[in-house]
Amino acid sequence: MKLFTGLSAFSITPADPSGHVDTAALARLLGRIAAAGADSIGLLGSTGAYAFLSRHERQRAVEAAMECVGGRIPVIVGVGALRTDEAQALARDARKAGANGLLLAPMSYTPLTEEEVFQHISAVAQAGELPLCIYNNPSTTRFTFTDDLLARLAAVPNIAAVKMPLPADGDFEGELRRLRSRTPDGFAIGYSGDWGAADALLAGCDAWYSVVAGLLPSEALALTRAANTRNTSEARRLDESFQPLWSLFKAFGSFRVMYAIADVLGLCEAAPPRPILPLPHRERTRVKDALDRILV
Amino acid sequence: MKLFTGLSAFSITPADPSGHVDTAALARLLGRIAAAGADSIGLLGSTGAYAFLSRHERQRAVEAAMECVGGRIPVIVGVGALRTDEAQALARDARKAGANGLLLAPMSYTPLTEEEVFQHISAVAQAGELPLCIYNNPSTTRFTFTDDLLARLAAVPNIAAVKMPLPADGDFEGELRRLRSRTPDGFAIGYSGDWGAADALLAGCDAWYSVVAGLLPSEALALTRAANTRNTSEARRLDESFQPLWSLFKAFGSFRVMYAIADVLGLCEAAPPRPILPLPHRERTRVKDALDRILV
């Protein structure tokens, strides 16, 4: 199994209100993902609040992760930062701690040009000396990758994969064909946006970068394996069971909902970092009902 | 003169490639603004690269500024951060260093809800204990304030002003009338977006939050005073002289162009923080030509 294929489960990063990571709670969550048999862990992704944590706390999280699950499951670490030198430092930190791969979104404040994103990602890939997945997530970075830019980046050493948002027109097969024609053999193309995962996997993408798998790894893995073995009806049935949760993800943002799921399941009591507010208490019932549909 | 009225000149923050602020160069730039007689300084705004600087470096910049121009001209300090607790800490830092006012944009990674922005800005205003200007800048924060949210925030203690982007329909008078009807007397409404400043000032806004004034304070002040004294033809003539520069601002982003202006004028040799790239060298001639139109 290659690093950027199959089910990549993105964990939340439990932390106190001051941004101090609860490494014991994090280790428990990661241990569950490894035990379920997911193909990789996505640590410190958007779901893992990387943008809200200091370099020191991110390093603590990576070290705790490698101590807990290192060698049992590949760990891909998000190293995004607004400054190129800081993202490079985070990439070196992750490598030194034993991470298996890197994930990099072009975080921005001042909107970035294509050339700036190219140079930024190339510089981090060079500094990291690990396989790197381009994190294409316009909803948080507000940067839209063109095919030309992805093709250019795919030719840079260490850049091995892309994590795509769901295509606006829903045409996964067309997009995969287009991107594969522009990128080297072995360059892995995966998708995030959990509600599109069944379609993406059935269309033959390489990986599902899954938020829900961070807390429901077995259930997300069942969906992944059904789709990968072309068991379409089973994949559709499982996706259907997730629908109420996808509705909550779309309504409130998966970042907020994941903390509520962790709480409802009794896995940890962390809250998202302010200014992000927890899900309103009245919505907890909807979370419970959605989980009841999945955990049968 | 109230704090958030007239010409507020936003300085770049000269720093080395690692993000270490050149406080001597910063002091020179701020001294020029004070000497020109601008109404306030906007320190560590978007132009001042606040999003790219560490808390420690931001504190060094504020301390250098207050030492150089404190008491001669009010200094408004940008205290934006992705975390609420960090923005609160920056606000306390600025107050302790003697800043006169605060500027706060709802920086985001995970897109924020209205309630999150309300609570974030309110919490920072409370912690800062200084008059605070809401920094409404969708091009960098990707958050759009509704009139309802501005009205709600304008009622919060310490929140005294808003810095608005140019209205999409160009109707400054209509927007000012609408916002003034929803905000308390004395709540100051100003505009950023230098190429719309003449229109905004002639329509009777309270302040021009000016990028160009950070490096050309006398010239920006002449435009401000012409508009404030209803000398429409002179305001239009001065605005016309800025047009080639406004074109460069629109084409490359004022953040990138300002470093080139500082270089061309021999004021400092700093570059923007990576990943932001300096203006291509071939564009320097256009910058020189644009400056020749203004500095006659």
Interface residues (C-beta under 8 A of the other chain):
Chain A: P17 S18 G19 S46 A51 F52 L82 R83 T84 D85 P106 M107 Y109 T110 P111 L112 T113 E115 E116 V117 Q119 H120 A123 S139 T140 R142 G253 F255 P273 R274 P275 I276 L277
Chain B: P17 S18 G19 S46 A51 F52 L82 R83 T84 D85 P106 M107 S108 Y109 T110 P111 L112 T113 E115 E116 V117 Q119 H120 A123 S139 T140 R142 G253 F255 P273 R274 P275 I276 L277
